[in-house]
């Protein structure tokens, strides 16, 4: 059964999924599981990671398409959706997400040292998947990055200013939680921002990121996710991580996405030896918002090696 609130018009087109939960050593991760539709499917599971401040429901349109071929899992990363939060005194470091992914794969999704997994990541999720594929190429059969091509970088002379901003924010703490009278009002707020969403897409993602309290609803997501990170990779480090990827890789490039006009993207793409690029219509959430068929078809063909 489907245990997560989803707008009816979206639910009608969605293959059945179930809630999933994985206990890691230091945190509990939640997510969703779509069973493969046919018995004669690939024995390589697909694991999907969402973007910053999103959750596993970002894949509610794409996952059923991939479930025609494989078992599909989508995880709420730490601090997001229904997953646990980092302990007090910790922050959300990029490499800790990679470590979470490694533990999830090794202890819960694969049985022996010879098995592999297909990774599909959007935005931040794509960055995490790429770093894992670079560090553990023997574990990843295929890598897909949706509007994502390596970590955000900063010049080395910004190292100390970045550290200062992060510590100042940590000392100041987060502001008071905004209380929304209903989910619809919160979804309306989510429509704006760095990567705008349609009303339907915002209403799809928002309920999983909310919890009810007296007087209304507040964000379930950890407020520390909005704090500056104390350390970012340099462009040289990003390029080195991309050159380390030997896994067959697909970059889904959205024509109106956040990377559409970013400089240096071609150089990053050239750093990956075995890279294919799929140009698709849409914005940053091209896999969720608007016409998602070009995205799902490109990824299905890539994962099935057609």
Secondary structure, DSSP 8 states (H G I E B T S, - for coil): ---S---HHHHTT----EEEEEE-SS-EEEEEEE--SSSSS-SS-EEEE--TT--GGGGTTHHHHHTTTS-EEEE--TTSTTS----TT----HHHHHHHHHHHIIIII--STT--EEEEEETHHHHHHHHHHHH-GGGEEEEEEES--S--B--GGGHHHHHHHHHHHHHH-------BSSHHHHHHHHTSSSS---HHHHHHHHGGGEEEETTEEEE-S-GGGGS--S--B-HHHHHHHHHT--SEEEEEEETTSTTTT-TTHHHHHHHSTTEEEEEESSSTTTTTSS--HHHHHHHHHHHTT-
